[in-house]
Amino acid sequence: MARNDIIPFGPYTWQVLAVEDGQRALLITQDIVELRWYHDKFEPITWADCTLRHYLNDALYSTFSPDQQACIIAATNKNANNPWFNTPGGQDTIDHLFLLSLDEVSHYLGDSRANLAYKGPQRWHIDDANNSKRQARYGTDFHGWRLRAPGYYGRTSASISKQGHIYVRGNGVFGSPRDGGGVRPALWLRLEDSFLLG
């Protein structure tokens, strides 16, 4: 297994973002798997307490078999403040399934970390040579998808636009966009015996 490989695991097809020490791999679904709000109210919220996190780690996690669940590593996720607007990211979380952070999407889907570190004239989003690496489809069309990081204030979460731009400013956690935004779950997979699980 190597970075950018496409593999089946559980109910989805995944893109490999990283492999560490031959022991574990960071995966993200190749496509957007559904449209869902970040939270169930338009209120200030962080990843730790949002309804989307609870959905991923309860209802969606339960769609994996017990053997598949045993290969999913419970990851400790750092939830940093938004680097452009300093919106609080909230407490660290332990997640089986999660959304990528701003730093992770900037690192693993192309390398846009320099643009993320310096706001400059890019007032709301990062539009660079890595756009195509961040684009994802829902059905047959490109569609925007959510990140777990906060946007420019507590009622928004950062996202990726259908053009592949990193929308650091973010979308409303509830009520906008109309369809809630795309969900691309990520996970850390224990590589030992996982190839047998499909």
C-alpha positions in Angstrom: 0.0 0.0 0.0 1.3 3.5 -0.9 0.1 7.0 -0.9 -2.7 7.8 -3.4 -3.6 4.1 -3.8 -7.3 3.4 -4.1 -8.5 0.5 -1.9 -11.8 -1.1 -0.8 -12.5 -1.3 2.9 -15.9 -1.8 4.5 -18.7 -0.2 2.6 -16.6 2.4 0.7 -13.6 2.9 -1.6 -10.8 4.9 -0.1 -7.8 7.0 -1.1 -4.6 6.4 0.8 -3.3 9.7 2.1 -0.3 8.4 4.1 1.4 5.2 5.3 3.4 5.4 8.5 6.1 2.8 9.4 4.2 0.1 7.4 1.9 -0.1 10.5 -1.0 2.2 9.8 -2.5 4.2 6.9 -4.6 7.4 6.8 -7.5 7.0 4.4 -10.3 9.2 3.1 -13.2 8.1 1.0 -12.6 8.6 -2.7 -15.9 10.2 -3.1 -18.4 12.2 -1.0 -20.5 9.5 0.6 -23.5 11.7 1.6 -24.7 15.2 2.3 -25.2 16.2 5.9 -25.1 19.3 8.2 -22.1 19.8 10.5 -24.6 20.4 13.4 -28.3 20.4 14.0 -28.6 24.0 15.0 -27.1 27.3 13.8 -25.0 28.0 16.9 -21.4 28.2 17.8 -20.0 24.7 17.9 -16.7 22.9 17.7 -15.9 19.5 16.3 -15.9 17.9 19.7 -19.6 18.6 20.2 -21.1 18.8 16.7 -23.7 16.3 15.6 -21.8 15.2 12.6 -18.9 13.9 14.7 -21.3 11.9 16.8 -23.0 10.5 13.7 -19.7 9.4 12.2 -18.5 7.7 15.3 -21.9 6.0 16.1 -24.2 5.4 13.2 -21.6 5.3 10.4 -19.0 3.4 12.4 -21.6 0.7 13.1 -21.9 0.0 9.3 -18.4 -1.7 9.6 -18.3 -5.3 10.7 -16.7 -6.1 14.1 -13.5 -7.4 12.3 -13.3 -4.2 10.3 -13.9 -2.1 13.4 -10.9 -3.9 15.0 -8.7 -2.5 12.2 -9.8 1.1 12.7 -7.5 2.9 15.1 -9.0 5.3 17.6 -7.1 8.5 16.7 -6.4 11.4 19.0 -7.2 14.4 16.9 -5.8 17.9 17.6 -8.4 20.5 16.8 -6.4 23.7 16.2 -7.8 27.2 16.0 -8.5 28.6 12.5 -5.1 30.0 11.5 -6.6 33.0 9.6 -9.4 34.0 11.9 -8.2 32.5 15.2 -11.7 30.9 15.7 -11.3 28.3 18.6 -11.0 24.7 17.4 -12.1 23.2 20.7 -10.7 20.3 22.7 -8.8 17.3 21.4 -11.0 14.4 20.4 -10.7 10.6 20.1 -12.3 9.5 16.9 -12.7 6.3 14.9 -14.1 8.3 11.9 -13.5 12.0 11.4 -13.2 14.8 8.9 -9.8 16.2 7.9 -8.5 19.4 9.5 -7.3 22.4 7.6 -3.7 21.4 8.2 -4.3 17.8 7.1 -6.1 18.7 3.8 -3.3 21.2 3.1 -0.7 18.6 3.7 -2.1 15.4 2.2 -4.0 16.6 -0.8 -1.2 18.5 -2.5 1.0 20.7 -0.4 -0.7 24.0 0.3 0.7 24.6 3.8 2.6 27.7 2.9 -0.6 29.3 1.6 -2.5 28.2 4.7 0.2 29.7 7.0 0.1 33.1 5.3 -3.3 34.7 4.6 -1.9 37.5 2.4 -4.4 38.7 -0.3 -6.4 35.4 -0.1 -9.1 36.8 2.0 -11.4 33.8 2.2 -10.0 30.8 0.4 -6.9 29.1 -1.0 -7.0 28.7 -4.8 -3.8 27.1 -6.0 -2.2 24.4 -8.1 -3.6 21.7 -5.8 -7.2 22.4 -6.5 -7.8 19.3 -8.6 -6.3 17.0 -5.9 -9.0 18.2 -3.5 -12.0 17.9 -5.8 -14.5 15.2 -5.0 -17.7 13.9 -6.6 -21.1 13.3 -5.2 -22.7 11.1 -7.7 -21.5 12.3 -11.1 -20.8 15.9 -10.2 -18.1 17.7 -8.2 -19.5 19.0 -4.9 -18.2 20.8 -1.9 -17.3 18.9 1.3 -16.8 19.6 5.0 -13.7 19.8 7.1 -13.7 19.5 10.9 -11.9 22.9 11.5 -13.8 26.0 12.4 -14.4 28.8 9.8 -14.2 32.5 10.4 -16.5 32.3 13.5 -18.1 29.7 15.6 -21.2 29.1 13.5 -19.1 28.0 10.5 -16.9 25.1 9.6 -14.1 25.2 7.0 -14.7 23.3 3.8 -13.5 22.4 0.3 -15.4 24.0 -2.6 -16.5 22.0 -5.7 -13.6 23.7 -7.5 -11.2 22.3 -4.9 -10.5 25.6 -3.1 -9.8 25.4 0.6 -12.6 27.6 1.9 -10.9 28.7 5.2 -13.7 31.1 5.9 -16.1 28.2 5.9 -19.8 27.5 5.5 -22.6 27.7 8.1 -22.8 24.7 10.4 -26.6 24.6 9.8 -28.9 26.3 7.3 -26.3 27.1 4.6 -25.5 25.7 2.1 -28.9 24.3 1.4 -27.8 20.6 1.2 -25.6 20.7 4.3 -22.3 19.9 2.5 -20.5 16.7 1.5 -19.1 14.2 3.9 -15.8 12.4 3.2 -15.0 10.4 6.3 -11.3 9.7 7.1 -9.8 7.1 9.4 -6.5 5.5 10.5 -6.3 1.9 9.4 -4.2 -0.7 11.2 -2.5 -2.5 8.3 -2.0 -5.9 10.0 -4.6 -8.3 8.5 -6.7 -5.4 7.1 -6.2 -6.5 3.5 -8.3 -9.6 4.2 -11.4 -7.5 5.2 -12.4 -5.8 2.0 
